[in-house]
Amino acid sequence: MSTSAPSHRLPLTVPQMGVVEEVVVIEWLVDPGSAVAEGQEVVIVETEKAEVALESPASGTIEIVAPASDDEVPVGATLAYIDP
C-alpha cells in the first residue's frame, strides 16, 4: 500500500502589527511557484499608516493564495504557503 508523504508546507500569514486588524496586499515581490529564501522579502502589505514588507518563513517554493488587490485581509490570514 502506497501513502503520500505528509505536506510540510509552511504558511505565510499576516502578522499582528500593533492594533492593526486588516491589511491590503499591495504587491508580490516574487512570482507564484518561484523559489524563495528564508528571510527574503516576498510581499508588500499596507496598513492604515505604512507599507510593510513581509518575509518568507522558510526556503522553498512559494504558492500564493492571496493575490494583490484592494481587498482587506485580516490579521492571521494565510497569504501564501512555502513548500520546503
NUTOR-191874 format. One record per residue (C-alpha): x, y, z. Coordinates in steps of 0.2 Angstrom, whole numbers, plus 2048, in hexadecimal, padded with zeros to 3 digits. Layout:
N
XYZ ...
//
This chain:
84
800800800 8078117FB 804821805 809832800 81583C80B 80D848817 80E85A811 81A86581B 814875813 81788481E 80A89281D 80F8A581B 8028AE825 7FE8C0829 8078C3839 8008CD848 8068DF846 8018E9854 7EE8ED854 7EC8EA841 7DE8DD83E 7DF8DD82A 7EC8E081D 7EB8E280A 7F78D87FF 7FF8E57F4 80C8DB7EA 8148CA7E9 8278CB7E7 8288B97E1 81F8AF7D4 8148A17D8 81D8907D8 82E8997DA 83C8947E6 83E89F7F5 84B8A0803 8478A1816 8468B381B 8448B9809 8378C7807 8298C07FD 81A8CB7FE 8158DD802 8068E080D 7FE8F1812 7F78F6823 7EE906826 7FF90E82A 80D905820 8128F9813 81B8EA81B 8258DC812 8228CB818 82F8BD818 82F8AB813 82F8A0823 83989381A 84288E80A 8398857FC 82C8887EF 81E8957F2 80C8927EE 8028A27EF 7F08A17F5 7EC8B47F8 7EF8BE7E8 7F38D07E8 7E38DA7E8 7D98E87F1 7D18DB7FD 7D58DB80F 7DD8CC817 7DB8C982A 7E98C6835 7ED8B3836 7E78B0825 7F28A5819 7FA8AE80B 8058A0804 80C88F808 81F88B807 822879802 834875808 
//
